[in-house]
Amino acid sequence: NLNFDPNDAFVLGAGLRPDDHTTWSVFRVQDNRFQTGQRITHAVWRHAPAEGGHRWTVDASYKHGRPAAGADFVSGKGLSVTYDRGHAFVRAAWDEKVNYSRDDMLRLSVGVRF
């Protein structure tokens, strides 16, 4: 599971900051230890308007791999949209084949950053 231990994966990415308020990044995380072929690629857009105090983030992803060595391959897409205001945030996320399983997941998160 690539989400559990970053020591079991390679990460390669690049980013761009076209202005003071916007960033774009693309990165890939790939299994390097368990022969599952798990890999997930993210494209992330983040924008904090000039008036400050809040920020939008959109993260689109695609994953492919096996839940365990020798198991069938699964593929899925994901999308999350996050709105930050001050220390608070709200996030809605759709994740197909969550943790490389056959299950899909819709999540709504509300929280405080500290």
N, C-alpha and C positions, 0 to 999 in steps of 0.2 A: 504494500500500500504506500504509494508515493507521498501521501499526505501525512504519514506517521513519522518517518525518520529521514530527514534530509541527508544523512550520511550514506543512505542506500541509493543515491541518485546523482546524476550529472545535471547541471543547470547551465543553460546557455541563453543569453538574451542581449537585447539592444534597446536603446531608448532614444527619444528625441524630445527636446523642449523647444517648440517653434516660437513660443513667446513666454512672458513671465507668468502666465496663468494656466497654461496647458502643457500636459505631457502625454506622450504616446510611448508605449513599450510593448515589446513582443518577447516572450521567453518560452523555453521548452524545458521540461523536467522529464528525465528518462531514467528508468531503473538500470542500475549497473551491478546488481548483486544477485538477484533472485531468478534470473532467466525467465521473467514473466513478459518481457517486451512492453511493459507499461510505459506509456509516454503521454504527456499532456502538454498542449501548446496553448498559451494565453495571449490575447491581444487586449491591452488595457488602455483606455482613454481616461484621463483625469483632468478636470477643469475647475479652477477656483476663480470665479469672477473678480474683477478689479475691486468691487466694493467690499470684498473680504468677508470673513466670518462664516462662509459656507463653501461646499465643494461637492461636485458630482463625479462619480466614478462608474464606468461601464467596463465590465470584464467579460469577454467572450472566450470560450475555450472549446477545444476538441481533444478527446482522449481515445486511445486505442491500446489494448493490451489484454492480458489474461489475469484473472484474479489469483492464480497460482500456476507454477510451472506445469505444463502439460494440459492445462484446462483450455476450454474453447476461448477464442478471442472475442472481446466485446468492444464496441465503439459507441461513443456518445458525445453529445454537445452540451455546453453549459452557457448560461448567461446570468450575470448578476448586475444589479443597478443599486448603487449606494448613494445616499444623500447625507452629508455631514453638515451640521450647524453647531458651531462652538465645539463642545466636547461630546455632543450627542450625535447618534447616527441611526438611520433606518436603512435596511438592506432587504431586497427581494432577490431570490436566487432560484434558478431552475437548473438541476443537475441530472442529466441522463446517465444511467448506469453508474450510480454513485458508488465510489470505492471499487469500481470495476465489477460490480455485481450486476444482476439482471434488473435491479430496482431503480426507479427514477425518484427524484426528491424535489419538492418545492419547499423552500425555507423563507420565512420572514423573520428578520432579526431586528431588534431595537436595543440600543445600548448606550453606554457612556464610555468614552475613552479617557484613560487616566495615565 
